[in-house]
Amino acid sequence: MPEETTQRRRRAPAMSLEDRREAIVQATVPLLFEHGANVTTSQVAKAAGIAEGTVFRAFKDKQELIRTCVHAVLVADAELELIEQARRFGTLAERLSWAAGAVSGYLDRMWTLAGVLRDSGFDPRDKHGEHGEHHGPQAQMQRLSERVASLFDPGDRLRVDPSLAARLLLGLVFTNRMQGKGFGETTADVDQLVEVFLHGALRGDQ
């Protein structure tokens, strides 16, 4: 057999275990939003383009895979990058509206997955301590709050410390995303939310 033919048939370098796990997680996360904990390893394998046995060589069981996917969804790195992009806007209102939109998206993603998992009988809270409290929702919201606080400039004439101002804004974002019994069915868009945050609920002519 010619040498060039042999070289063409050689397999590509094997994927590392860490890379394989990451690829499986990326394929599984959309399935979790669709099927919750009822997703099968067969569906995961098909989505990832691998044999089902490969899933179990990368993860000890489906529970570990789901917990790893939950952790990946909770991490707010993408939203932190979005908030960083707000610096390109000239006005504070524009910067905060952009940031509020990013945080709203994070909350929607987190709550949607938690609800789907809960409805399928899976407790989305990590009971095994593999990821620790430093990677949980509270820690991620703290990261988001710190990034929002960094958007305030010294010339913005804040009445409170930037860290408190960011927490108050995120409090509005949080409650604005809560709907249903006891909270009503309407929400403000991010521009309205920031307008109320900066200038209050009363009209300027009152």
C-alpha positions as CSV (number, residue, x, y, z in Angstrom):
1,M,0.0,0.0,0.0
2,P,1.5,3.4,-0.9
3,E,2.7,5.5,2.0
4,E,0.5,8.4,1.2
5,T,-2.6,6.2,1.3
6,T,-1.5,4.9,4.7
7,Q,-1.1,8.4,6.0
8,R,-4.6,9.3,4.9
9,R,-6.0,6.4,6.8
10,R,-4.2,7.3,10.0
11,R,-6.6,8.5,12.6
12,A,-6.4,12.0,13.9
13,P,-4.9,12.5,17.4
14,A,-7.2,11.2,20.1
15,M,-9.2,13.9,21.9
16,S,-8.1,14.4,25.5
17,L,-10.5,13.4,28.2
18,E,-11.1,17.0,29.2
19,D,-11.9,18.0,25.6
20,R,-14.2,15.0,25.2
21,R,-16.1,15.9,28.4
22,E,-16.5,19.5,27.2
23,A,-17.7,18.4,23.8
24,I,-20.3,16.1,25.4
25,V,-21.5,18.8,27.7
26,Q,-21.9,21.3,24.8
27,A,-24.0,18.6,23.0
28,T,-26.0,17.8,26.2
29,V,-27.0,21.3,27.4
30,P,-29.6,21.9,24.6
31,L,-31.1,18.5,25.3
32,L,-31.5,19.3,29.0
33,F,-33.5,22.4,28.1
34,E,-35.7,20.2,26.0
35,H,-36.0,17.0,28.0
36,G,-34.7,17.8,31.5
37,A,-33.3,14.8,33.4
38,N,-35.3,12.5,31.1
39,V,-32.6,12.9,28.4
40,T,-31.1,9.6,27.5
41,T,-27.4,8.8,27.0
42,S,-28.4,7.5,23.6
43,Q,-29.7,11.0,22.7
44,V,-26.6,12.6,24.1
45,A,-24.3,10.2,22.0
46,K,-26.3,11.0,18.8
47,A,-26.1,14.8,19.4
48,A,-22.3,14.5,20.1
49,G,-21.7,12.2,17.2
50,I,-20.1,9.5,19.4
51,A,-20.8,6.0,20.5
52,E,-22.9,5.7,23.7
53,G,-20.1,3.9,25.5
54,T,-17.9,7.0,25.0
55,V,-20.3,9.0,27.3
56,F,-19.7,6.5,30.1
57,R,-15.9,6.7,29.6
58,A,-16.1,10.4,30.0
59,F,-18.6,10.5,32.9
60,K,-19.2,7.8,35.5
61,D,-23.0,8.1,35.0
62,K,-25.8,10.3,33.7
63,Q,-26.1,12.1,37.0
64,E,-22.5,13.3,36.9
65,L,-23.1,14.5,33.3
66,I,-26.2,16.4,34.3
67,R,-24.5,18.0,37.2
68,T,-21.6,19.1,35.0
69,C,-24.0,20.6,32.5
70,V,-25.9,22.5,35.2
71,H,-22.6,23.9,36.4
72,A,-21.8,25.0,32.8
73,V,-25.2,26.7,32.5
74,L,-24.7,28.5,35.8
75,V,-21.4,30.0,35.0
76,A,-21.9,33.6,33.9
77,D,-18.8,34.2,31.8
78,A,-20.7,35.0,28.7
79,E,-22.8,37.6,30.5
80,L,-19.7,39.1,32.1
81,E,-18.3,39.6,28.6
82,L,-21.5,41.2,27.4
83,I,-21.5,43.6,30.4
84,E,-17.9,44.5,29.5
85,Q,-19.1,45.5,26.0
86,A,-21.4,48.1,27.6
87,R,-18.3,50.4,28.1
88,R,-18.6,51.4,24.4
89,F,-21.8,53.3,25.1
90,G,-21.5,57.0,25.9
91,T,-24.3,57.4,28.5
92,L,-24.8,55.7,31.8
93,A,-28.4,54.9,30.9
94,E,-27.2,53.0,27.8
95,R,-24.5,51.2,29.7
96,L,-26.9,50.1,32.4
97,S,-29.6,49.0,29.9
98,W,-27.1,46.8,28.2
99,A,-26.0,45.3,31.5
100,A,-29.6,44.8,32.7
101,G,-30.3,42.9,29.5
102,A,-27.3,40.6,30.0
103,V,-28.3,39.9,33.6
104,S,-32.0,39.3,32.6
105,G,-30.7,36.7,30.0
106,Y,-28.7,35.0,32.7
107,L,-31.7,34.8,35.1
108,D,-34.0,33.5,32.3
109,R,-31.5,30.8,31.4
110,M,-30.8,29.7,35.0
111,W,-34.5,29.6,36.0
112,T,-35.6,27.9,32.8
113,L,-33.2,25.0,33.2
114,A,-33.9,24.7,37.0
115,G,-37.7,24.5,36.2
116,V,-37.2,21.8,33.4
117,L,-35.0,19.7,35.7
118,R,-37.3,20.1,38.6
119,D,-40.3,19.1,36.5
120,S,-38.5,16.0,35.4
121,G,-37.7,14.9,38.9
122,F,-34.1,16.1,39.2
123,D,-32.9,18.4,42.0
124,P,-30.9,21.1,40.2
125,R,-29.0,21.9,43.4
126,D,-25.6,20.3,43.5
127,K,-25.7,18.0,46.6
128,H,-22.3,16.5,46.0
129,G,-20.1,19.6,46.5
130,E,-18.2,18.9,43.3
131,H,-18.4,22.5,42.2
132,G,-18.7,24.2,45.5
133,E,-20.4,27.3,46.6
134,H,-17.9,29.5,44.6
135,H,-19.6,28.4,41.4
136,G,-23.2,28.5,42.5
137,P,-25.9,31.1,41.5
138,Q,-25.1,33.3,44.4
139,A,-21.4,33.5,43.5
140,Q,-22.3,34.2,39.9
141,M,-24.7,37.0,40.8
142,Q,-21.9,38.5,42.9
143,R,-19.6,38.4,39.9
144,L,-22.3,40.1,37.7
145,S,-22.9,42.7,40.4
146,E,-19.2,43.6,40.6
147,R,-19.0,43.9,36.8
148,V,-22.1,46.2,36.7
149,A,-20.6,48.3,39.6
150,S,-17.5,48.9,37.4
151,L,-19.7,50.6,34.8
152,F,-20.3,53.7,37.0
153,D,-17.9,56.6,36.5
154,P,-16.8,59.1,39.2
155,G,-18.7,61.8,37.4
156,D,-22.0,59.9,37.6
157,R,-22.8,61.7,40.9
158,L,-24.1,58.6,42.7
159,R,-25.9,59.0,46.0
160,V,-24.6,55.6,47.1
161,D,-21.5,53.5,46.6
162,P,-21.2,51.9,43.1
163,S,-21.4,48.4,44.6
164,L,-24.7,49.2,46.4
165,A,-26.0,50.9,43.3
166,A,-25.3,47.8,41.2
167,R,-27.0,45.6,43.8
168,L,-30.1,47.8,43.8
169,L,-30.2,47.7,40.0
170,L,-29.8,43.9,40.0
171,G,-32.6,43.7,42.6
172,L,-34.9,45.5,40.1
173,V,-33.8,43.2,37.3
174,F,-34.4,40.1,39.5
175,T,-38.0,41.1,40.6
176,N,-38.8,42.3,37.0
177,R,-38.2,38.7,35.8
178,M,-40.5,37.2,38.4
179,Q,-44.0,36.6,37.1
180,G,-47.0,34.6,38.1
181,K,-49.0,34.5,41.3
182,G,-48.2,37.4,43.6
183,F,-46.0,39.2,41.0
184,G,-48.3,40.0,38.1
185,E,-47.9,39.3,34.5
186,T,-46.3,42.4,33.1
187,T,-42.6,43.3,33.0
188,A,-40.7,46.5,32.1
189,D,-38.2,46.5,29.3
190,V,-34.6,47.2,30.2
191,D,-34.8,50.9,29.2
192,Q,-37.9,51.4,31.4
193,L,-36.2,49.6,34.2
194,V,-33.1,51.8,34.1
195,E,-35.2,54.9,33.8
196,V,-37.0,54.1,37.0
197,F,-33.7,53.1,38.7
198,L,-32.0,56.4,37.7
199,H,-34.9,58.8,38.1
200,G,-37.6,57.1,40.2
201,A,-41.2,56.1,39.4
202,L,-42.6,59.6,39.4
203,R,-42.9,61.7,36.2
204,G,-40.5,64.7,36.1
205,D,-43.4,67.2,36.1
206,Q,-44.7,66.1,39.5
